[in-house]
Amino acid sequence: MKILILVLVALSAGVHAEAQDVPAKPLKPPAASKTVVHPENKPETPHLDFVTEYIRELASIQEIRESGERDLKQDSDATFSNCIHTSTLMQLELDSQIGQLKRMRLDDPFNELIPTVTGFYKDKIKLWQQMIDICSAFVGGPEQGVDYAKLGADMPKIRARLDFIDKALFEASPLVFSTLIDMKPDSNGHTSHLLITKAEREALIKQIDTDFGSKLDEKDANYGVSSAVVLKAGLQKDFKCSDDPWD
């Protein structure tokens, strides 16, 4: 029963986050991502394309999470098979997202952002595989030689590592938004403009509203939804757009 509860918690929204006034903290790359090599002939990706893709990725992960929750409610007797199904979908989506982001490149000072994000995604894929392995061990009933107590103890450790990564990505949301800020100062020396037009800003806000809906207003939203809240809040600040006049 304890293992069942752990699985239910692991596949639910779980972690909650406050999305207000989050400081832009630099992401610390995983050990495997310390060395980053960019092809010299690869042009910089338009920042709008990067942010648009990042929002899509947040929404895709949230959709899988919610689908897993619905499956658990509909058939609680299939907890472990649902665990395997949801964890595998997470792996496939993260692998696809890594592929999309690897086609992109940002110049300094954001040149480490994409490689670091993909490094965290790779770590999450490994952790979801561990979740699959644990749930697989419980499918079909007890087998001799399997330390089920250890597997049960490993489940919250995996959850903690996934939570830690999601929190790091959440804390980097202001940095993702800042890629849209035009670093050219206005006449007062302030960075008051975005690199995108008014229509493009409205399109991003609409994308977030469409993908996340009422979840954006939830007080105890998970880190993924809270990341979307931070991005929307940044877009709604009093920045001028690229097609606004300069002071």
Order of alpha helices (4+ residues) and beta strands (2+ residues): alpha-alpha-alpha-alpha-alpha-alpha-alpha-alpha
